[in-house]
Amino acid sequence: MALKIATITVTTSGTRVPLAATSTPVRWFAVQPTSTNTLNVYIGDSTVSHSGPTGISLAPSAAPFQFPPAGGAGAVWDLALVFADADTSGNSFSLVYLL
């Protein structure tokens, strides 16, 4: 198992970005908005949107949000199937995950 850390930036508000460009199966992951963000970031599936809003809404001062370990033997999250959007272009967040 390896712990990885990345920064994800939503370059253009309203254009969701995947947490990984290619299939990246992980057992666990957590996200934390960058404290200098203006307004919220949203984490969810391919329908996540700041205009809904849909997904999990995280304010700039939010504590890390942990996604539960994938259940069952061999079960994983695929970061390429988890997306982010933001109220403001250029907002970012830290992503920590366990391979």
Beta strands, then each sheet from edge to edge (+ up, - down):
strand 1: 3-9
strand 2: 17-18
strand 3: 25-26
strand 4: 28-33
strand 5: 41-44
strand 6: 56-58
strand 7: 65-67
strand 8: 77-78
strand 9: 83-86
strand 10: 92-98
sheet 1: 1+ 10- 4+ 7-
sheet 2: 2+ 9- 5+ 6-
sheet 3: 3+ 8-
end
